[in-house]
Amino acid sequence: MSKHTTSIDNTLVQAGRPQPLQTRQVNLPIELGSTVVFDSIEAFEQARDHRYQTGVQYYGRYGNTASFELELMLATLEHAAGVTLTSSGVAAISLTLLALLKPGDHVLVADHVYGNTRAFCDTVLSRMNVTVEYFDPMIGTAIESLFRPETILIMFEAPGSGTFEFPDITGITEVARHAGVWSVLDGTWATPVFCQPLDLGVDVLVYSASKYISGHSDCMMGVIASGDANMHERLRRYVMAIGDKTGAQEVYLALRGLRTLKMRIQAAQASGLEMAQWLAEQPQVKRLLHPALPDCPGHEFWKRDCTGSAGLFGVIFHPCDNEQLREFVNALEHFGIGVSWGGYESLVLPVTPVRTAKSWDEPGKLVRFNIGFEDTDSLKADLLEALPLLNSSN
């Protein structure tokens, strides 16, 4: 990268391309290929012996010029010793846990994690004889009381999936490091534009690049980043041993998406806050769950650790019956119904939190909103027509 690249703005534009830049296409091409050939057995052996290093071409599954450039770009953005790409965000989470845990280990998992993270822990890790214990995500430094001699790892998320509590990242990582316990954080929501969890003490950062990184709802990809070179190598070797691989088109789309990441997430932040604050004033709304709003659990930690917020948040509507909620969601025209987020379109999804460490007893109906790039006045008008369908019994 150029020595003049000193800010995230410059990194998003200049990184992820071979240097020095002379006459060239602006974007790297979609790079297809499996077999790499060598002119000598010595060159082949050297590549084989260093095949886990970013930048070494040995076989297509280990990477190529484009994927290496993307990994280096993300490592720069995340202040990481290295990055490994995976085929999805779920793969990034699952492969990280598999690489670090063994039978007999004890893992602490935040009670508000992504549903697929919980499913993986309950189905795969349990079969491996790994003890999974869920904890209140707002426990902070008191998590130390849950440590056992066999505790290896803490898996948590900032903010929580669906309920948006923002945990004390630095508090948790500080006590974890003191006890020799690894910390793994799902940091999909904030992106490197608004937060660098590795600088906050997190050992391994995982996230879905299918969301804001690619930004157009057309790419499946996961990211594993670590601030420690030895940890990075351990995780990379495991991913390569499993054989997980990111597609060439996905690499191209992620590189393209990163160029506009800062502008897009800043726009999402502005529209998201506008819509959240507007919704908070509507009579059908009981409570907003948005880390940037003062009454959201962990707001003080978000304010300390982040410089901005995404366009994804939760709304708790006053109690109503399920049919009314379905009619409300179905009546919305500018909001698609979908499980993903971070793209350019607005989405809506009813959420039923699953809690085992501390019961979710908030009265009312929880709905998650992803605010895209539509005109916010149109989104408000759409909601104003549908909200009366929630004939609150409050």
N, C-alpha and C positions, 0 to 999 in steps of 0.2 A: 504493500500500500504506500501511497505517496507520503513523504515526510510532512506534507502540509495538511494531512488528514488529522485534525485535532478535535473535531466535534462530532456528535452523533449525526448531524445534518450531512457533513462531508462523508462520513463513513457510509451512510445509506446510499449516497450517490456514487462514490468512488471505489468502494471495496467490492469484492466479489467479481473482480475482473483481473486477468493477468497483468502484471506490471513488468517493464514500463509500457505505457500506452503510446502506441504510434498509430499508423494507419490501421484501422480496425472497424468492425461492426460495433455499434453501441452495446448490443446485448450478446452474450454468449449464446451459441446455438444449442438446440436440443441435441445432446451428445448420446448417441446410441452405440452400444458395443458390449460384448462379453469378453472375447478373447483379446489379449494383449500379446504381441509377439516381440521377440528380442533378437538382436543381432549376434549375441554370443551367450553361451551357457553361463559365463561369469556375470553378465548383466542380468540374466534371469535369476540366478541365485541371489544376487544382491537385492533385487526387488522382492523375491520370496522372503528373504530374511527380515525385510523392513516393511512388509505388506500392511501392517497395522498402523503405519504412520500416515497421517493426512498428507497427500501430495505424492505418494508412491503408487504408481500404476503397476499392478500385478495381474489382476483379473477384474472384470467388470463389477463383480459383487463388492469389491473393496473400495470402489470409487473411481471417478474420472476427473478430468480437469474442472468441469462445471460443479460437481458435487463438492470437490475439495475447496473451490473458491467460496461456495456457500457456507461450508463449515468454518472456514477462516473468517468470513465476514461476521457470522453469528458469534464466534468466539470473541471477536473484537467488541461487538456490541454488548456482550454479556460479561466482559472482563474475565473470560474463562481461559484456562490452560488448554482446553480443547473441546470440540463439539463432535458428537456423532449423530448422524441423521438416522431416523427410523421411518417405517412405512406409515405410522400414524401416531397420534398422541398416546393412545392406549398402549401401543407397542413400546413407546418410550418409558412409560410408567412400569409396565409389566416386566420388561427386560431389565430395567434397573433393579427392581426388587429381586428378581431371580438371580441376578449377578451378585448381589450383596448378601443374600440370606441362604441359610442351610437348615436342614432338619434340627430341631431342638432350639432354634433361636426364638426370641420374643421380639415382636415388632409393635410399636405404638402407632396407631392410625387415627387421624383426626376424624371425628364423627360426622363432619360435613363434607367429606371428600366426594369427588365425582363418582356417580353410581357405578361406572365400570371399574373404578379402582376398588371400591368395596366388593364388587362381584369377583374380581380377581383374587382379592385377599380371602374371601369366604370359600371360593371353589378350588383355586389352584394352591395357594399357600397352605390352606388347611390340610390338603392331601399330602403336602410335603412335611407335615408334622411341624410346621411353623406356628407358634402361638400368636394369634392376632388379638390385640386389645385396643378397643376404640376409646378415645378420650375426648373430653369436652374441649373443643378447639380454642376456647378462650381461657384455658387453664394457665397459660403463660409459664413463668418459671416454676410454678408448682408442679409441672410435669415431672420434675425430678423425683417426686414422691412415688411415681409409678415405675421408676427404673428397677430392674432386677439384674442379677449377675449375668443373665443370658440376654438382656436387652441389647439389640444390635443397632436398631434403626428407628427413626421417627419419620413417618410419612404424613405430610400435611399440605395445606392448600391456602392460597391467599388471593382473593377472598374465598369463602366457602361456596361450593357449588349449589346454586339455588337460593341459599339463605344469606350469603354475602357477609358473614362475620369476617373481620380482618384480624388474624392472630398476631400476637407479639412475636414477630419473626426473630428479632435479635435476642429477646429473652429466652426463647426456646433453644436457639442455636448455641447460646452461651453456656447454658447448663448442660446441653448435649455434648459439646466439645470437652467440657470439664470432666464429664463422665466417660468419655471415649465412645460416645454413641453417634452414629452418622445421622445426618438430617437430609431428607429429600423433600423438595418443595415443588408442587405444581404451580407454576407462575404464569399460566396462559393469559390470565385476564389483563395484567398490567403491561405486558410486553417490555422489552428493554428500553423503550422510550420513556417509560414512567417508573421503572424500578430495576435495580440490579441485585437480585437476591444473593448472589455469590459474595458481593461486598458486605452483606449483612450477616455473613457467617454460615450460610447454607453450604453443605458439602456438594450436593448434586441438585441441579435445577432441571426439571423436565417440563415440557409443554407441547401443546398441539400447535404446529405451524399451519394447520388447516384453518385457523381462525384469523386473527388480525395480520399475521405475517404474510400469508398469501393474499388474503383480503377480498377474494372474489368468489368464494364458495365453489371452487373448482379444483381443489388440491387437497390430497390427504398426505400429511407428513407429521412426524414427531421429532423432537430435539432433546438430546441429553447433553448437558453442559456441566463441567466441573472445574473448580478453580485449582485443583491439585492435579499435577501431571500424572502421578501414579494412579490416582483414582480414574482419571480419564482413560488411561491405557487399559486398566482392568475392565472398565465398562465397554470400551470399544472392542476389545478382544472377545468379550462375551457376545455382543451383538453380532460380530462377524462369525462366531462359532455357530450361533443359532441360524444364521443365513438370512436375517432380515435385510431388506434392500429397499431403498427409496427409488422410485421410477425417474427416468430421465426427464419426462415432461413435468413431473412434480418439482424437480429441481429448478427447471426453467421458470415455472410459475412462481416459486418462492423467491427467486432472485428478482423477478419482475415486481412482485408485490412489495418487497422490501424497499424499493426505490421511493415509494410513496407512503411508507408506513407512518412516518411522523405526521404528515399532513392528514392522513385518513383518521388516525386515532385521536388527533387533536379535534378534528371535526366531530368524531363520534362522542368525544368527551363533552363538547359544547352542546350538541343536540341531546345527549343523554341526560345531562344535568337540567337542561331546559324542560325536557319532558318529565323527568322525575319530580321536579319542583312543581310543575303544573299539575301532575297527577295527585300530588300530596294535598292539593286544595280541593279536590273533587269529593263530594259527599259520600260516594260509594267506597272511598279508600280509607282504610284504617291505619295503615302504616307503610312507609317506604323503607326498603332495604337497599341502601346505596352507600358504600364506604365513604364517599365524599360528603355525606350529609351527617350532621352532628349527632343525631340520635341512633345511628347505625352502630351496632356493637363493634368495637375495635376502631372506631373513627380516629382516635388519637394515635393508633399505631399506623394506620394508613397515612395520616398527615405527616408523621415522622419519617416513614420509610418510602413514600411514593411522591412523585411530583405531579401526578395527574390521575385521571380515572377513565375507565373504558365506558362504552355505551351500553353495558349490560347491567341490569339491576332487577330487583324483585319488588313486587307490590303485593301487600296483603289487603285484600278487600274484606269489608265487613261480612259476617256470616251470611251465606245464602245457600240455596240447594244446588246440587251438582248440575241439574238441568239448566238452571239459570246461567251458571258459569259456562256451560257448553254453548248456549245460545249467544252469550256475550262474545266468546272467542270466534264462533262461526260468523258473527255479524261483521267482524272487522275486515275491511277491504284492503287496507294498506299494510297489514301485518300478515305475513305468511306464518303457517304453523309448522315448526321444525325444531329439531333437537340441536342444531349447531348454532353458531353465532360468529360475530366478527367480520361478516361480509358486508356488502354495501346495502343489503335489503333489511328492512325491519321485520322482526320475528316476534311471535308470542307463543308461550307454552305454559299450561298449568303444571304446577310442581307439587308433588307430595313428598316432603322430606322423610328420609329414613334415618332414624336415630336409635342407637342402642346404648350409648353411654349416658345420655341425658335426653329425656323425652322431649319431643317437639309438641308443645301444648299451646301454641299461639292460635287463638280462635280466628276463624276466617279462612279465606281461600287465597293461596299463594300462587301468583302468576309471574313468570319471568318474561321480561321484555328485552329484546335487543334493538336498539335504535340505530337505524341505518342512515342513509343520506337523502331520504325523501324530505320534502318540504315539511317542516315541523307544524306549520299551520294546518296542513292537510292531515297530518297524523292526529292532531288535536280534534279536528272536525270529525274524523273517523271515530275516535274514541267517544266523543260527545254523543254521537248517534247510538253507540252500542252500550254505553254505561247505564242508561236507564233500564236495561234488561236485567241488571243486578238489583232486583227488588229487595234491598237489604231488610233483614228483620231487626236490625239494630235500632 
